[in-house]
Each structure stands twice: as structure tokens, then as C-alpha cells.
Amino acid sequence: MGVLTKEELLTKTRAFLFDLDGTVCIGETPIPGAAEALSRLRRAGKKVVFLTNNSSKTYAEYKRKLRRLTLFESGDGIYTSAMAAADLLKREYSGKKVFLLGTDALAKELQRTGVRLSEDSPELCLLAYDVTLTFEKLRRFDAFLRRGLPYLATHADPVCPTADGSMPDVGSLIALFQTSSGRLPDRIVGKPYASMGECVARFTGISPAETCMVGDRMYTDIRFANNSGMRSILVLSGETTRETAMRYGDRPDLILSSVAELVQGV
């Protein structure tokens, strides 16, 4: 399935984007060998960016978690679908008032970047991963959708992996709102969509051709790389096996057992 050797990929790549759950950690447990692999890449002059669709936490929260797991070092980047959504809102929906279905932490992060939030008179709806979800939030979001307001979603993952098993993610809520309101998002921001790749390229200042996505999901991580003109590595430490990978039309450049294998023998 791969088209490059590990040595070729390492030589040609300046920035490595790492998914989180299933790739460098599972919940609060680092993948064995991940910290050393990241350190080796940094010493080789590679840019390390942690890239996640999970929009329930802020940059600061992810930084604290990754430091706690000894995975983050000074100079690393963190980029989320919520950050990409904020970028899109500022560039294409400047000044629009947003009704957010998301966590309070995300609301504060969006407001910090200049996004205007409104509970009563929004001009746009934004659906994010909300671990504080209530029926009242569902009801109000649905009501605004039925009014025909523009509808954005941070990402479309159906489930979010946790140490206790998968939990419903934004993709599950998209299906719920399609049933209740008849609406699908007008725009989805995160992986696997190319708009996320454009945001990441602006964030790193490194071209997609010199960037490699490392992740455990074919339909988000590897498809994102293919859609964005990046190289890709599928790791088998999370959701995907070699057998299930064959079910998809997307193809990674390389398949490894885990991120630890990326620097072994080189």
C-alpha cells in the first residue's frame, strides 16, 4: 500500500502532523515509544504539530495534557478543528454572530479570537464536540437550523475514542439534526476536508508537499492528507488494522505499527 520508504519520507518531510487519540496516546496513556520518536524528529529539525478534530478543549488544555504525558516540547504546534473554525469565521463570516453548540471552554476560546457569540439573535450556527451537552442546547440549535441560518460543523467524526470506549461525536449529532431539521452542515471544517489543510499550511508556513499527516484513521487522517496534497502515515495503534485499511479507496504512503517505528533503524 505504501509508495515511499521510511527513509525517503523522513528526508522529504519538514513538518509532521500527529493525530492524538490512537496515534500518540490513548486517553491519558502515551503510546509506547511515542515521546522518544517525537524527540528524534525534533532533533532532526522537523516541525512537530499535534492536529486533532476534537473541538471540546482549548489550546491551553491540550498543551497541559501533552506536557503531562511528556509529549509536548517548546516549539511544537497544536492545531484543532475549533481553531480552524475560528479562522474560517474570521475570514469568511467576519462579524457574524454565532450560536455555538459546544463547551464553555470553546466559547471562551472563540471569543478570545474575536468571534461574536449570541444565544438569542445569531446569524450562523456552529456545531462542535460538546461533552456538556443538554437537551436545551439541542432544542435551541435545532430551532435556529429550521430558521435557515448558515450551518457549520467543526468536524464530522461519528465517534470519539476514549479509554472507556467510543463516545458519540459531532458526526452523530449531524445525523441527529438531519433527522430533526432536515439540514446537513453547509461547511465542515476539520479533517478530512481540504479547508483544514489550508488552515494548517497557514499555521505552519510549510507547504503541503513537505508535510506528512500521521494518524490511525483512514477516513479522517489519511483522507485528509490525500485531499490536502500531503504525505501520510497510517499507524496501527488505534482504530485501523491492515485488513480494515483495505476497505477504503484512500492510500497512505506508509503503514507502521506505531509512531515508535517511524524512527527505528534510521
Protein Blocks (a to p, Z undefined) as FASTA:
>chain_A
ZZbdfklmmmmpmbdcddfehiloghjaccehklmmmmmmmmnopacddddfblkbcfkl
mmmmmmmnopacghiacddfklmmmmmmmmmmghiacdddddfklmmmmmmnopacdfkl
ccbdcddddfkbcfklmmmmmmmmmnopacddfblcfbdcdfkbpcddfklmmmmmmmmn
opacfbdfbdcbfklmmmmmmmnopafklcccddfbfklmmmmmmmnopacdddfklmbc
fklmmmpmbdcfbdcfblklmmgoZZ
